[in-house]
Amino acid sequence: MGSYKEISAQTRQNIMDAFWEIYCQKRIEKITVREITAKAGYNRGTFYEYFTDVYDVLDQIEQSLLPGLEDMPPLLP
């Protein structure tokens, strides 16, 4: 069986994947934590171990897709 870090990373990823599937179908304002956790197969408490709310999930997905964006030099001098 995997280490705690591997299991934790997989749980976080599963929640993010469930969120993304729902997000592709409806606006973020309409997405609930209950809906995400039901799709991912976890309870609400598990969700809150990794994220503060649905906007935090989206923010973390964006950060993982654009790492170091804020460290890049500006395009204009």
C-alpha positions in Angstrom: 0.0 0.0 0.0 1.2 3.5 -0.7 2.5 6.0 1.8 0.3 8.5 3.5 1.7 11.3 1.2 0.8 9.2 -1.9 -2.7 8.5 -0.6 -3.2 12.1 0.4 -2.1 13.4 -3.1 -4.4 10.9 -4.8 -7.4 12.0 -2.6 -6.7 15.6 -3.4 -6.4 14.8 -7.1 -9.6 12.8 -7.1 -11.5 15.8 -5.5 -10.0 18.1 -8.1 -11.0 15.8 -10.9 -14.5 15.5 -9.6 -14.7 19.3 -9.4 -13.4 19.7 -12.9 -16.0 17.3 -14.4 -18.7 19.3 -12.7 -17.1 22.7 -13.6 -17.2 21.7 -17.3 -20.9 21.4 -17.1 -22.0 24.3 -14.8 -20.9 27.7 -13.4 -18.9 27.7 -10.3 -21.6 29.6 -8.4 -23.9 26.6 -8.8 -21.3 23.9 -7.6 -21.6 22.7 -4.1 -19.1 20.9 -1.9 -21.7 18.2 -1.4 -21.9 17.7 -5.2 -18.1 17.4 -5.5 -17.7 15.0 -2.7 -20.5 12.8 -3.9 -18.9 12.5 -7.3 -15.4 11.9 -5.8 -16.7 9.4 -3.3 -15.5 11.2 -0.1 -17.2 13.0 2.7 -17.4 16.7 3.2 -14.8 16.6 6.0 -12.2 15.1 3.6 -12.9 18.0 1.2 -12.2 20.5 3.9 -8.9 18.9 4.7 -7.6 20.0 1.3 -9.7 23.0 0.3 -11.6 25.9 1.9 -14.4 26.1 -0.7 -15.1 25.4 -4.3 -13.2 28.6 -5.4 -10.1 27.3 -3.6 -10.3 24.1 -5.7 -10.4 26.2 -8.9 -7.5 28.4 -7.6 -5.4 25.3 -6.8 -6.1 23.9 -10.3 -5.1 27.1 -11.9 -1.9 27.3 -9.8 -0.9 23.8 -10.8 -1.4 24.6 -14.5 0.5 27.9 -14.3 3.3 27.3 -11.8 5.6 30.3 -11.3 3.5 32.6 -13.4 3.9 35.4 -10.8 7.7 34.9 -11.0 7.9 35.5 -14.7 9.2 38.9 -15.9 6.7 41.4 -17.2 6.0 41.5 -20.9 6.4 45.2 -21.1 9.5 47.1 -19.9 
